[in-house]
Amino acid sequence: SSGINAEWPLRPGNQPTTGNYGIASLYCGDLDPDITEANLYDKFSQAGPVASIRVCRDLVSKRSLGYAYINFQQALDAERALDTMNYELIKGRPMRLMWSQRDPALRKSGVGNVFIKNLDKSIDNKSLYDTFSVFGNILSCKVAIDERNTSKGYGFVHFETQEAADQAIQKVNGMLLNDKKVFVGRFMTRKERMETLGHPATRFTNIYVKNFGDANLSDEEFQQLFEPFGKIVSCVIMKDDNGKSRGFGFVSYETHEASKKAVESLNGSDVKSCKLYVARAQKKNERQAELREKYEKLKMERLNRYQQGVNLYVKNLDDVIDDARLHEEFSVYGNITSAKVMVDEKTNTKGFGFVCFSSPDEATKAVTEMNGRIIVSKPLFVALAQRKEERKQHLAAQHAVRTQGMPRGFIGHAYSGMIPTNYLMPVAQPRPFMTANQVPRPRWAQQQQQGQMRQQPGAWNMQAVPSVVQVQPRMQGAQGNQRPQSMQSQQAQSMANGAQQRGGRYAQTTVRNPIIPMNELMMGKEPLNAQMLSNARPEEQKQMLGEQLYPIIQSLQPELAGKITGMLLEMENSEILHMLEESTSLNSKVNEAVAVLQAHQQKLAQDQKIAK
């Protein structure tokens, strides 16, 4: 995170007397997150007039980053604050002051920077400062602490000159501080340590051993196990408060060669029916960094799989399908690197899984062939796997299209246990009141039809309209469309008046809302192709495909045409276009859908018998 400029405003009359802020600016670190510019102003105004104060904050959360800059009007006041207020407590924490170094070149050069380790836990910033201040002017001094504000046992002192740093190394290195022998040396960056000392894996002497909890090894048996490989400096089994082994321990050799030989010989070996794990001992932060790197690598591999289009998502799996069956069904389309059915904590299938191929071509072939295929008793849904963020965006866009641009004549309808809930089913819709000579135009000519007919009272009760309505034969007299608009309006009005006079008898003797077969309405319309589909808006594409599919399916399965059309519309647009061009493929899919619907009806009948 980076800081933002939010300087504390000057009080009236507090105008700076010098334009060189650099020599009158202090850095204030190790601050409590709740410290504000007002708190710092009250504190530092005791040393002299303050020009401005800036607490650095996170750009997003606006939370303090734990450090600030204090600009005095006079350099002497800044120097007085540094000498008298360094490491004073503010909200229970000692603040750390140093001259503000806006140029990072001095900090990064390493000149005058000293590293100290093996410090006693009781040594804090002030104690370290007092110890090393006798060797020269200190620019910065800090003891590293963890998230609980406990010393990590090492720290840094940055002197103004390299001569002062050399003198501190010469005098203090190897001395006892609070009864602990400390190491003091020149600070080296991680890159310099790697170049000078090599990677820790190439020079370790301490090894970590685990997985022997059930072996009940004694300290002597544990040491005898590692003695053949070299001279041991220390050997310990970690135990709990009751003196019982916790199943892991450490062995330190005198040489790296001995420790390396022990790792190579004993890792994976069996000791009293326990398989040992022996490896280089790592510090906690090093182990976390290694695990983090491993996780990022796996994350990138998964990301590359999504981008390359080789990972497939498969849902609507039957309960009897396991990993082996899933692998078997998809293996005919190429080399599968992994096939996994997702299960819950009780190992019950969740009804979906993933199949990963070695190449995008194999995955594409599997999607084309397996999507909609019935395995056991359910039709599979197969598509390229998406990341969670992409899937959310896709579902949100899909929902917006279906709620805002719902195609006329189609509604969302759920058939529990049979097909997904987002299938679109064609249903009959109420139409305007018409005369026998009036033939309703297809909905793509709806704008031309406006003004020719008015909606009349007495519309159908939608609850009584079945999901699939038997299509009535088209009435003769289509030439009525040729008549002038005024004549059509007069006919509509006369029929409406007749309906009011005769009441309910009219509905029994006259076809009130004739439904025209779509295949007759579409006579002469050019076939749908990919170019026409791509030019249409997303919310219109399924409608266009449905208008092409429905009359064809109606000729094959009149009673199930609406349901089957909705099932097929759930497929990809490119596959639907292919079925419209290849009647064999369409017939195959229709037969599969009929089988699913029949199986569903049989299941419902069985459930009703059981309920009775």
N, C-alpha and C positions, 0 to 999 in steps of 0.2 A: 504494500500500500504506500501511497505517497502523501505528503502533507499538503495542506492548503494554507494560503495566506489569510489569516484572520487576526490581524493585529489589534491589540487593545488601544482604543483611541486616546489621544493625548488630552490631558485636562487643560482648560484655558490657561494660557500663560506659560505652559511647559514647552516652550519651543527650544529645540536643540541649538546649542551654541557652536557645534562643530559639524561639518558636513562629512567627516570621515567616520562612518559608523563602524567600520571594520575593527578599529582599535578600541572601541568602547562596547563591543558586543560579547556576551557570554552565552555559552551553551549550558543548558540545565537539563540533566538526564536523570533516569530512575525515578520519574514522577508517578504518583498515583493517578490512575485514569480519570479520577473525578476532579483533579486540579484544574482550575480555570485561570484565565488571565487576571481576573480580579484577585484571586488568592496570591498569585505571584507578585502583583503590583503592591499589595499590602506588605509583602515580605521584603522586597528589594528596594522599595522606596525609602527604607530606613538607611540604606547605604548612600543614597543620593538621588537627584532628579532622574527619573526614568523617561526615556524618549518613547519607547514602544515595547510591547511584549507580544510574542506570537507563540501560541501553543499549537504544535503541528498535529493535525487530525486526519483521519481516514477520509478519503474523498466520498465514499459511499455512505458509511455509517456515521460519519462525523464524530467518531469516538477518538479520544486522545491517544496518540501513539507513544506517550510516556516521556516526551522531551519537548523543550521549548527554547526560544531565543529571547534574551533580555538585552535591549539596546539602551545604554545609558547616554546621557548628554555629555558627560565628561569621562575620559579614559581613567582618570584617577578614582572616580567613583566605582567604575567597573573593577579596577584592581583591588579596591578596598573590599568590595563584596566577595571577590574570589578568595582573598586572604582570611576574611573573618566569618564567612557564611558557608563555606564548602562543607558538605556532609552534615549540615544542620537538618533536623527533622522537620518535615512539613507533611501533615496528615499521617504521622506515624512512620514515614519513610525518610531515610537520609538522602537528600538530593546531592547529585554529583555535578560540580561546576568545573568548567574549563573555558579557555578562550575559544571563541567561535572561529573555526577554520573552514571558510567557505571553499577554499581550493583543496580538493581531495588529493592533490599530488603529494603533499607532505605525509598524509596518512598512509597512502598506498606505497610510498617509497620504502617503508620499513626502517628508515634511518632513526636511530634512537629508541626503537621499540624492543621491549624485553618481555619474554615469556617466563612465567613462574608456575611450577606445578608441585604437587604433594603438599599443598597448604592445609593447615588445620582448619576444621570447619568453623572455628570461632573467629578466624581472621576475616574482617570485612574490608570495605573500600578504604575507610579512614585509617585502619591499622596498617594496611598495605602502603598507603600514602605516607604515613609517618615513618615507616621503616625505610623507604627508598628516597624520601625527600632530602636526605643528607648528602646525596651524591650529585644533585643538580636540580635545575628547574624542571618540574613535571608538567607536561601538557595534558596528560590523561592517565587515569589510574582506575582499574576496575577488576573486581573479582567476579568470575562467571557464576551465575546462580540458576537454579531450575525453576519450574513453575510454582514451587512452594517457597520460593525465596531462600532456599538452602544452598550454601556454597557447594560448587562442584569440585573444589579442591585445586583450582588453577585460576590464574589471572594474568593481567597485562599491565605493564607500566610503560608509558611513552615519554621519554625524556626529550628535552629541547635539543640536545646535542648528542652525537654518537659517543663522544668522549665520556659523558656522564653515564651512558648506558654500559659502555665497556667496563667502567669502574665498578658499577653495581654488579655486573656479572662476576667480576674477579673477586669482589669482597663477600658477596652473599651466597654464591653457589656452593652448596654442600654444608651450609650453616644450619643450625637448629633454630626453627621458629616455632615457639610453643611446643617444644619437645619433638618436633618432626623435622627430619632432614629434607630441605627443599632443593629443587633443581631450578637454576636460573640460567637462561641462555638467550641467544638472539632469536627474535621472533621470525618464523618462516611461514610463508603461505603454504596452502595444501599442495600446490603445484611444486613448490620448492622441496617440500618434504618427500613427495613421490620421486622426484629426480635424484635427491640425495640419499634417501634411506630405502627407496623402493616401496612397492605395495606391501601392506601388512601381511598379506597372504604368503609373501616370499621370505619373510623373516620372523615368523611367529615362533614362540617357545612354549606358550601356554595353550593347552587343549581342553576341550569341554567334552564330558562323557555323560550320557543319559541312557534311560531305558533298562536299568538294572535293579529296579525297585523290588521285583519279585525274587531276585536271586539271593537277597539277604547277605550281601557281601560285607565282611568286616573290613576295617581300615587296613589290616595287614594283607588280606587277600586282594584288596583293591590295588595296593601298592605293588604286590608281587606280580600282578597282571601286567604292569607297565615297566617294571625294572629291566627286562631283557633288552630294551631299545635304547638305553642310555642312562646317564646320571640324572636322577630326579632331584630337583631343588625343593619342591613342595608337592604334597599330595593330600587331597581332602575330599571327604564325602559330605555333602550338605545334609543336615539333619534338622528335624523339627524340635519343638520345645520339649518333647518327651524323649529325645535322643534317638528317634527312629529315622532311618534313612529316607530321604525324599526322592531317591531314585536318580540323582545326578550328582556330579562332582567335577573337580578340576585337577589337572596334573600339569606341573610346570617342569620343563627340562632345562638343562644347562645350555644346550645347543639347539639350533633350529633343525639340524639334520635328524637328531633323535626324535623330536616331536613329530616331524614329517613322517618318519618311518613308523612311529606308533599309530598315526592316523591311517596310513595306508594298510597296515597289517591288521588292526583291530576293528576298524569301521565295518559293521555288518556281520561281525563274528558272533557266534553263540556262546554264552556263558551261563551255565545252569538254566538252560531253556529260555534265556533272554537274549534277544538280538540287540547288540550294542550299537549305539550311535556315537561315533568319535569324530570330532572335527575341531578346527581352529576356534579357540575361544574369541568371542567378539564382545565389544562394549555395546551397551544398549542402543546408543545413537547410531552406531555403525550397522547393527543388525536391522534397526528400523529403516535406515537409508537403503539397505540392500533389499529389504522386503518391498519398500516403496518403489524402487527401480524395477523389481520383478513385476509388481502389480501394473505399473505404467506400460511395461513391455506387453503384458497380456492384454491390457486395454487397447493398445495400438493394434495388436493382432486381430482382436475382435472388430475393431473399427475398420480395418482393411478388408475383413471378410464382408462386412456390410457394403462397403464401397465397391468391392469387386463383384458383388451379386452372386456369391456362391452359397450363402446360408439361406435355407428355406424355413418358413414357419408353416406348420401343419396343425390344423385344429379339426374339431369334430371327430376325434378318434374314439373308437369303441373301447370299452373298458378292458377287453381281453388283449388289446394290442400293447406289447412291451417293446423294449429297445431292439431286441432281435427281430421281431416281426416288422417293425418300422424299417429297419435296415434292409431286410429281405425284400419288402415291397418296392423300395426305391433303388435298390442296387442294380437293377437292369438298365438304368439310365446313365450310369457312370461310376467312377470311383468315389466312394463315400468316405470322408475322413472322420465323421462322427454322426451318430444318430441317437437322439435322446428323447424319451417321453418324460414329461415333467410329472412329478408325484408330490403328494403332501407328506406331512410328518408321519402319517400312518402307512406310507408307501402305496396309497390309493392314487390311481391316475387322475390327473387334472383335465384330461381330454385334449391336450395339445402337446406339441413337441417341436423339435428342430432337427433338420437334416442338413449337413454341410457337405458339399461336393468339392472336388479338387479344381474344377474349372467352371466359369460362368455358363459356357455352352451346355454342359451337362445339367446344371441347375435350371436353365431356361427350358430345356427339353422335359425335365421332370415336372415343372410347373404346368406346361402345356398338356401333358398326358395325364397327370394325376389329379389335377384340380377338377372336382366334381365326380371323380370315380368313387364307386361304392366299395368300401372295404368292410367286410363282415356284414354290417347292416346300416352303415351311415355313409353319406357322401362326404368326401374329404374337401376341406378348403385348404388350398396350397398357394402360397405367395412368397415373394422375397421377404425375408425378415427385415424389420425396421428397428432402428434404435427407438428408445422410449420417447425421446423428444420429437422425432419425426412422426411416430405413430400418433402422438397427441395432436400434432398439427394437422395430420391427415384426417383424423376423426372429427376435429373441430370444423375443418373445411367441409367435410362430408355432411355434418349435421347442419351447417349453415345453408348448404345447397338444398337440403331436403325440407328444411323448415321455411325458407324464404322463397324458393323457386320450385315448389312441389308441382310436378306435372299434372295437368287436369286429367282426371280419369284414372289416377293411380293413388293408392293410399298405402301407408306402412301398416303391415299386418303381421302379427307374430303367430307362428304355429309351434307351440311348445314341444320340445323334444324331437322336432322333425327337421326344421330348417332354421337358419339364423333369423334374428328378430328384425333385421333391416331389409328383408325382401320387400319388393314393391308388387302389389297385386292389382291387376286391372279389375275394376268393378264398374257396374252400370251407374251412371250419374243421371239425375233428373234433368230433363230437357225442357225448353220452353213449349208452351201449348201451341199446337199446330193444326192446320187443316190437313185433309187427306192428300191434297196436291202439293203440300209443302214438304220438301225433303231436306233434312238437316245437312248442312255442309260439314266437311271434316274440320277438326279444330284448328288446323293450320290456316284455314280461311276465316277464322273467327272474327277478325277485324272487319272483313267485308260484310259479315253477317250482322254487325251491330246496326241498330236502327231499323232493321227489317222486321224483327220480332220483339215482342215484349213478354217478360215473364208474367204468367197468369197465376192467380191464386189456385190453391188446391194441389201444391207440389206433393210428390211421393213421400211417404214416411220412410226415411233412410234406414230405420231399424228393420224394416221389412224387406229391404233389398238384399238378396243373397250375394255372396262374394263372386259367384259366377252366374250370369243370367243367360238363358237361352236366347240366342239372337234370332229375331223375327225376320221373315222375308221382306225384302224391300217392296214397298207399295208402288203401284204403277202411277204414271202421271208425273214423271220427273220433269216434264216440260213446264211444270208450274214454276220452276226457278227462272224461266224466261220472262215471266209476267212482270209488269211494272210494279214498283214498290207499293204504290197506292192501292192497287188491286189486292196484293197480298195482305196489306193491312186491313182492308175491308173484309176479306175472307176470315182473317183471324178474329176480327171483332165480332162478325156474325156467328162464328162458331162459339165464341165465348158467351154471347148472349143466349145461344141455344142451350149451352151447358147450364146457365143459371135457371132457365125455364124448366128443363127436364130433370134437374137434380141428379140423384144418384143413378138413375137409369142410363144416363149418358155414358158413364164409365163402364157399364156392363156391355154396351153394344158397339162402342167405338174404340179403336186403338188410339189411345190418347198421346202416348210418346213413343212412336215407332223407333226401334233400334235398327240401324242399318249395318249390315256386315262390312267390316273394314276392308275386306278384299275387293268389294265392289266400289267402295269409296276411293280406293287407291288405284283403280284401273287407269292406266296411262301415266302413272307417276314413275319417274326414272328410279332405278335401283339405288340404294344407299351405298356409298363407298367411303373409304377412309378420308378422302379429301373433304367431302361434304360434312363428315362427322367432326373433323378437326376444326372446321370453320364455325361450327355451332358453339354456343356457350355451354359450359360444363353441365348446368342444370337442365339443358335441353337435349343432351346427347342420349341419356337413357330413355327419354320420351320418344325420340326418333327411332331408336332401336326397338322399343316396345311396339311402336306402330307397325314396324316391319314384321316383328316376330308373331304378334298376336293372331293375325289372320291365318298364317301358315299353321301354327299350332292348333288353332280352332278347327281347321279341316282335319287334323289328325286325332285330336282329343277334345271334342266340343265341350264336354262337361268339366274338364279339368284345365281348360285353356288358360284361365286367369291365374291359377296357382302355378302352373308350369312356367308361364311367361315370367312371373315374378322370380321364380327360382333361377331361371336362365339369365335374367337381367343382373343377377348378382355376380356374374362372371365378368372378366375383363372385356372392354369394348372390342379389342382386336379379335378375341375369341368368338364373340357374337357375330362380328362381320364375317369371320371364316365360316361359321355355321350357316349364315344366310347364303353364302356362295356354294357350300357343299351340303347338299341335302342329306347325304349319308351320315355326316357328323351330327347334324341337327336331329335326325331320327334317333340316333344312338343316345343322345342326351335326353331326348323326350322320353324314351323308354326307361332310362335310368330314373328320371324324375317320377314317372308313373309307378315304378317299383317302390320307391321311397314312400310315396303317398299311400299306396296300398298297404305297405308294412305298418305305416303309422295308424291307419284305420283299424287294422287287425289288433294292434297293441291297445288302442282305445277300447275296442270291443272286449278284449280280455280284461282290461282294468275295470270296466263296468260290471262284468260278470263277477269278478272278485269282490267288488264293492257290494253287490247284491247278496 
